Amino acid sequence: MSTSLKNRLSAGVQTLGLPGSVGVAALLLAAALAMLSHHWDTRSARFQAEADQISQRLRAQRAAGVQESAQAPATQSQWQAALPPAAVRQQRLADLLEIALRQGLVSSRTEHRLSVDAASGLERLRVSMPVSGGYAQLRSFIEAALLHDPALSLDALKLRRASPQAAEVEADLTWSLHGRSDLAQGAKP
């Protein structure tokens, strides 16, 4: 600060005294707060406008969702019709096991459990398959199996190695073969 400004401020404080100087400082503070308040009001109005726009978009999406849900049963029936019939279940399981063998994986045993939901017309064959082999072989097997059967899902995968240096991996795979059930009421072949 320059010496002339310091001298003027010092003279002003002496002229006004301490109460006058505090009053001037309070007025300056009030003016600054008023400007800041105006800035906050402007930001608040802008945020409120953005919130209103988002709310309108959500209402429009919900309304569109109601229309889409009216179309959902047709989409669900199309999806269900695209599932393989129960008659090919054993062939699909054989294909899964054959893909594992072609990839060079060794499987000691597999366990199968069929669950059928007659009301919805769906079935699921759950297949537990422990395998052992190289990590690259396992990855190739999973990829090939999922590409081969679009109604197949890999539900669980557990990997372990006998030791960190071991080349082979032991994996417990749990698959689901999804399909149309023959037990569905009014099922179509």
C-alpha positions in Angstrom: 0.0 0.0 0.0 1.3 3.5 -0.8 2.1 5.9 2.0 -0.5 8.5 0.8 -3.3 5.9 0.9 -2.2 4.8 4.4 -2.2 8.4 5.5 -5.7 9.0 4.1 -7.1 5.8 5.8 -5.4 6.8 9.1 -6.9 10.3 8.8 -10.4 8.9 8.0 -10.3 6.5 11.0 -9.2 9.4 13.2 -12.0 11.6 11.8 -14.7 8.9 12.1 -13.4 7.3 15.2 -13.6 3.6 16.0 -17.5 3.4 15.9 -17.6 5.2 12.5 -14.9 3.0 11.1 -16.8 -0.2 12.3 -20.0 1.3 10.7 -18.2 1.9 7.3 -16.8 -1.6 7.4 -20.2 -3.0 8.2 -21.7 -1.1 5.2 -19.0 -2.5 2.9 -19.6 -6.0 4.2 -23.4 -5.6 3.7 -22.8 -4.4 0.1 -20.6 -7.4 -0.6 -23.1 -9.8 0.9 -25.9 -8.3 -1.2 -23.9 -8.9 -4.4 -23.1 -12.4 -3.3 -26.7 -13.0 -2.4 -27.7 -11.9 -5.9 -25.1 -14.3 -7.4 -26.5 -17.2 -5.2 -30.1 -16.3 -6.3 -29.1 -16.4 -10.0 -27.4 -19.8 -9.5 -30.3 -21.2 -7.6 -32.7 -20.1 -10.3 -30.5 -21.8 -12.9 -30.3 -25.0 -10.9 -34.0 -25.0 -10.4 -34.6 -24.6 -14.1 -32.2 -27.6 -14.8 -34.0 -29.7 -12.2 -37.4 -28.8 -13.8 -36.1 -29.9 -17.2 -34.7 -33.2 -15.8 -38.1 -33.8 -14.1 -39.9 -33.2 -17.3 -37.6 -35.6 -19.1 -38.2 -38.3 -16.4 -41.9 -37.9 -16.6 -41.7 -38.3 -20.4 -39.5 -41.4 -20.0 -41.9 -42.9 -17.5 -44.8 -42.2 -19.9 -42.9 -43.9 -22.7 -42.0 -46.7 -20.3 -45.7 -47.4 -19.7 -46.2 -47.6 -23.5 -43.2 -49.9 -23.7 -44.4 -52.2 -20.9 -47.7 -52.7 -22.9 -45.5 -54.0 -25.7 -43.4 -56.2 -23.4 -45.5 -59.4 -23.5 -45.1 -59.6 -27.3 -41.3 -59.1 -26.8 -41.2 -61.7 -24.1 -43.1 -64.3 -26.2 -40.8 -63.6 -29.1 -37.8 -64.2 -26.8 -39.3 -67.4 -25.4 -40.1 -68.6 -28.9 -36.4 -68.1 -29.9 -35.3 -70.5 -27.1 -34.4 -74.1 -28.1 -37.1 -76.7 -27.4 -36.7 -79.3 -24.7 -36.2 -82.0 -27.4 -32.7 -80.8 -28.2 -31.6 -80.5 -24.5 -29.4 -83.6 -24.6 -27.8 -82.6 -27.8 -27.0 -79.2 -26.4 -25.4 -80.8 -23.3 -23.4 -83.2 -25.5 -22.2 -80.2 -27.6 -21.0 -78.4 -24.4 -19.0 -81.5 -23.3 -17.6 -82.0 -26.8 -16.4 -78.4 -27.0 -14.5 -78.9 -23.7 -12.9 -82.0 -25.0 -11.9 -80.3 -28.3 -10.2 -77.5 -26.3 -8.1 -80.1 -24.4 -9.8 -79.8 -21.1 -10.2 -82.8 -18.8 -13.5 -83.2 -17.0 -13.8 -85.9 -14.4 -17.6 -85.7 -14.0 -20.5 -83.4 -14.6 -23.7 -83.0 -12.6 -27.0 -82.0 -14.1 -30.2 -80.7 -12.5 -33.3 -79.8 -14.5 -35.8 -77.3 -13.3 -39.0 -76.6 -15.2 -41.5 -73.7 -14.7 -44.6 -75.0 -16.4 -46.5 -71.7 -15.8 -43.9 -69.7 -17.8 -43.0 -72.5 -20.2 -39.3 -72.3 -19.4 -36.8 -74.9 -18.4 -33.2 -74.7 -17.2 -30.7 -77.5 -17.1 -28.0 -76.5 -14.6 -24.7 -78.2 -15.3 -21.8 -78.3 -12.8 -18.6 -79.1 -14.6 -15.2 -79.3 -12.9 -12.4 -79.1 -15.6 -8.7 -78.8 -15.6 -6.3 -77.6 -18.2 -4.4 -74.5 -19.3 -5.8 -71.0 -18.7 -5.8 -70.2 -22.4 -7.7 -73.5 -23.1 -10.3 -72.6 -20.4 -10.8 -69.1 -21.9 -11.2 -70.6 -25.4 -13.7 -73.2 -24.1 -15.9 -70.6 -22.4 -15.8 -68.3 -25.5 -16.6 -71.2 -27.9 -19.4 -72.6 -25.7 -21.1 -69.2 -25.4 -20.8 -68.5 -29.1 -22.1 -72.0 -30.0 -25.3 -71.8 -27.9 -27.0 -68.4 -27.5 -29.3 -69.9 -24.8 -26.4 -70.9 -22.6 -25.2 -68.9 -19.7 -22.2 -69.2 -17.5 -23.5 -68.7 -14.0 -20.4 -69.3 -11.9 -16.7 -69.7 -12.4 -14.2 -70.7 -9.7 -10.5 -71.0 -10.5 -7.6 -72.4 -8.5 -4.0 -73.5 -9.1 -2.2 -76.2 -7.1 0.7 -73.8 -6.8 1.6 -70.4 -8.3 4.0 -72.1 -10.8 1.5 -74.7 -11.9 0.7 -74.6 -15.6 -2.7 -76.1 -15.2 -5.8 -74.5 -13.7 -8.6 -76.3 -12.0 -12.0 -74.7 -12.7 -15.5 -75.3 -11.4 -18.0 -74.1 -14.0 -21.7 -73.8 -13.5 -23.7 -73.4 -16.7 -27.4 -73.0 -17.4 -28.9 -74.4 -20.6 -32.1 -72.3 -21.0 -35.0 -73.7 -23.2 -38.7 -74.0 -23.8 -40.5 -76.5 -21.7 -42.7 -79.3 -23.2 -44.8 -79.1 -20.0 -46.0 -75.5 -20.6 -49.7 -75.1 -20.9 -50.6 -74.7 -24.5 -46.9 -75.2 -25.5 -46.2 -75.2 -29.2 -43.6 -77.6 -30.7 
